[in-house]
Amino acid sequence: MEIKGLVAVITGGASGIGESLAKDMAKAGAKVVIGDLGQDSIDRVVKEIKDAGGAAVGVVANVTKEEDMAKLMDTAVTSFGAINVVVANAGVIKDGLMINTDKETGKVKRVMSVDDFKFVVDVNLTGAFLTFREGARRMVDNGWKGVLIVVSSINKTGQVGQLNYSSTKVAVSLWPKILSGEFHMKGIKDIRVVSISPGYVATPILKGMNQDALKALLKDVHIQRLVEPEEISSAIMYVVQNDAIDATDIDVAGGIGYSGSRAK
């Protein structure tokens, strides 16, 4: 697909990877619809896109609410007349061990709460499901060609302290094969499904962390640096343009874990 003229809906589009993608898509000629939780952040990104000559609108939307996701998709249709790209990018973390023991007694002193577990599942899993469902139903009913893209994570392989987060990310990384299979079964041939799995991305939190801790984090990353949000955006845009990329998960992680032996 040519990006110019497409209508792209991006959740979590007012910061980080979502903001970078929204701006890059608009610069390439797409019409962008941003969903996020903060009105001020949405207004800022929409204004910056428009000031640069692009087309964008924004909606305050909670991905865990069916009515909000319906409103977001309907805004795309009423504002720009179609939906071609849906990016389920919104995500959260709430790290912690399932059980945490006291150093002296060895007894359990703290556990991961049900609220902390369910919060991550609700946003990262249910939220992505509602984003895809509400986008896809409108695309199918109107015959709009396009692609559904979910942002997973390199931590889909499992990460200590991220039982909730890693569980959601491995789940969504399976969606491309499942959903493309469902679409194929129903004769829906013009909607592709792809998962993008970033590594450690240069967000303000990671860039601002203790530099020794950051160095330790990057020790197994082949490129020896954080992945830039623009590099994730570039990968997503490539997927949009290449109709042969479908039913797969793509790592964009700088070679994390693939560097073999470490220098001593």
C-alpha positions in Angstrom: 0.0 0.0 0.0 1.1 3.5 -0.6 1.0 5.5 2.6 -0.1 8.7 1.0 -3.9 9.0 1.4 -4.3 6.2 4.0 -6.2 6.7 7.2 -4.3 5.5 10.3 -5.7 5.1 13.8 -3.0 4.9 16.5 -3.7 4.2 20.2 -1.1 5.7 22.6 -0.4 8.1 19.8 0.4 11.2 21.9 3.8 10.0 23.2 6.7 7.7 22.6 6.5 5.2 19.7 2.9 6.2 19.0 3.8 9.9 18.6 6.8 9.1 16.4 4.6 6.9 14.2 1.8 9.5 14.0 4.2 12.2 12.8 6.0 10.0 10.4 2.8 8.6 8.9 1.4 12.2 8.5 4.7 13.4 6.9 4.3 10.6 4.4 0.8 11.7 3.5 -1.4 9.6 5.7 -4.4 11.1 7.6 -3.8 10.3 11.3 -6.3 9.7 14.1 -4.7 9.6 17.6 -6.2 8.0 20.6 -4.7 8.6 24.1 -5.7 9.5 27.6 -4.3 13.1 27.9 -6.1 15.9 26.1 -3.1 18.3 26.4 -0.7 15.7 24.9 -3.2 14.9 22.1 -3.6 18.6 21.3 0.1 19.1 21.2 0.8 16.2 18.8 -2.2 17.1 16.5 -1.0 20.7 16.4 2.5 19.8 15.6 1.3 17.5 12.8 -0.9 20.2 11.3 1.8 22.8 11.6 4.0 20.6 9.6 1.4 20.4 6.9 -0.2 17.0 7.9 -3.8 16.0 8.6 -4.7 14.7 12.1 -7.4 14.6 14.7 -7.3 13.3 18.3 -9.7 11.7 20.7 -9.4 11.1 24.4 -10.0 7.3 24.6 -9.4 4.6 27.1 -8.6 1.4 25.2 -10.3 -0.8 27.9 -13.7 0.8 27.2 -15.7 -0.5 24.2 -17.5 2.8 23.8 -14.2 4.7 23.6 -12.8 2.4 20.9 -16.0 2.6 18.9 -15.8 6.4 19.2 -12.2 6.5 18.1 -12.9 4.4 15.0 -16.0 6.4 14.2 -14.0 9.6 14.4 -11.7 8.2 11.8 -14.6 7.5 9.5 -16.4 10.8 10.0 -13.2 12.8 9.8 -11.4 11.1 6.9 -13.9 8.6 5.3 -12.0 5.4 5.9 -9.8 3.2 8.1 -6.8 1.5 6.5 -4.2 1.1 9.3 -5.0 0.3 12.9 -2.0 0.3 15.3 -2.7 -1.1 18.8 0.2 0.6 20.5 -1.1 1.7 23.9 0.5 -0.3 26.7 1.5 -0.1 30.4 3.8 -1.9 32.8 3.4 -2.7 36.5 6.5 -4.7 37.3 6.9 -6.8 40.4 7.6 -10.3 41.5 4.7 -12.7 42.0 5.9 -13.3 45.6 8.6 -11.3 47.3 10.4 -12.8 50.4 12.1 -11.2 53.4 15.9 -11.5 53.2 16.2 -12.5 56.8 13.3 -14.8 57.4 12.8 -16.2 53.9 9.0 -15.8 54.4 6.8 -14.1 51.9 6.4 -10.4 52.7 4.7 -9.1 49.6 2.8 -10.4 46.6 1.8 -9.0 43.2 -1.7 -7.7 43.7 -4.6 -8.8 41.6 -5.2 -5.1 40.7 -1.6 -4.8 39.4 -1.9 -8.0 37.4 -5.3 -7.2 35.9 -4.4 -3.5 35.2 -1.7 -4.7 32.7 -3.9 -7.4 31.2 -6.8 -5.0 30.8 -4.7 -2.4 28.9 -2.3 -4.5 27.0 -4.5 -7.4 26.1 -8.2 -6.4 26.3 -7.3 -2.9 25.1 -5.5 -4.3 22.0 -8.4 -6.7 21.4 -11.0 -3.9 21.4 -8.8 -1.7 19.2 -8.5 -4.5 16.6 -12.1 -5.6 16.8 -13.6 -2.1 16.4 -11.2 -1.2 13.6 -11.6 -4.5 11.8 -15.4 -4.6 11.9 -15.5 -1.2 10.1 -12.9 -2.2 7.6 -14.7 -5.4 6.7 -18.1 -3.8 6.5 -16.9 -1.1 4.2 -14.4 -3.1 2.1 -11.4 -1.0 3.2 -8.1 -2.6 2.5 -5.5 -2.3 5.2 -3.4 -3.8 8.0 -3.8 -4.3 11.8 -0.6 -3.9 13.7 -0.1 -4.7 17.4 2.9 -3.6 19.4 4.3 -6.6 21.3 7.7 -6.6 23.0 11.0 -8.5 23.0 10.0 -9.4 26.5 7.4 -11.8 25.0 10.1 -14.4 25.6 9.8 -13.9 29.3 11.3 -11.4 31.8 11.7 -11.8 35.5 9.5 -9.3 37.3 7.2 -9.0 34.4 4.8 -11.9 34.7 1.9 -9.7 33.9 3.5 -7.7 31.1 5.3 -10.6 29.4 2.1 -12.7 29.5 0.2 -10.0 27.6 3.0 -9.5 25.0 3.5 -13.1 24.2 -0.3 -13.3 23.7 -0.6 -10.5 21.2 2.5 -11.8 19.3 0.3 -14.8 18.4 -2.5 -12.7 17.0 -1.2 -12.3 13.5 -1.3 -16.0 12.8 -4.6 -16.5 14.5 -6.4 -13.6 13.0 -5.0 -13.9 9.5 -6.2 -17.5 9.6 -9.7 -16.4 10.7 -9.7 -13.8 7.9 -8.5 -16.4 5.3 -11.2 -18.8 6.5 -13.8 -16.1 5.9 -12.5 -14.9 2.6 -11.2 -11.5 4.0 -8.1 -11.3 1.9 -7.3 -7.5 2.0 -6.7 -7.1 5.7 -3.3 -8.2 7.0 -2.2 -8.7 10.6 1.3 -8.1 11.9 3.0 -7.8 15.3 6.0 -5.6 15.9 8.2 -6.4 19.0 10.5 -3.6 20.1 13.5 -4.0 22.3 14.7 -1.4 24.8 13.4 1.8 23.3 14.9 5.3 24.1 12.0 6.6 26.1 12.5 9.3 28.7 12.4 6.8 31.5 15.2 4.6 30.0 17.3 7.5 28.9 17.1 9.1 32.3 17.9 6.0 34.4 21.2 5.4 36.2 23.8 5.1 33.5 25.5 2.1 35.1 22.1 0.3 35.2 21.5 1.3 31.6 24.9 -0.1 30.6 24.0 -3.4 32.3 20.6 -3.4 30.5 22.4 -3.0 27.1 25.1 -5.6 27.7 23.4 -8.2 25.6 22.2 -5.8 22.9 24.3 -6.3 19.8 24.1 -2.6 18.6 25.0 -1.5 22.2 22.4 1.2 22.4 18.7 1.8 22.9 16.4 1.5 19.9 15.1 4.9 18.8 11.3 5.4 18.5 11.8 6.5 14.9 13.3 3.1 14.2 10.2 1.3 15.4 8.1 3.8 13.4 10.1 3.1 10.3 9.6 -0.7 10.7 5.8 -0.2 11.1 5.7 2.0 8.0 7.6 -0.6 6.0 5.0 -3.2 7.0 2.2 -1.0 5.9 3.8 -0.6 2.5 4.7 -4.2 1.9 1.6 -6.3 1.2 3.6 -9.5 1.5 4.3 -9.0 5.2 1.4 -10.8 7.0 0.7 -13.3 9.8 4.0 -12.7 11.5 5.8 -11.1 14.4 8.9 -8.9 13.7 11.5 -8.1 16.3 13.0 -4.6 16.2 15.4 -5.0 19.1 18.9 -4.3 18.0 20.0 -7.9 18.2 19.1 -8.4 21.9 20.2 -11.7 23.2 21.8 -12.7 19.8 25.3 -11.4 20.4 26.7 -14.7 21.4 29.8 -14.6 23.7 30.4 -11.5 25.7 33.7 -9.6 25.9 35.3 -10.3 29.2 
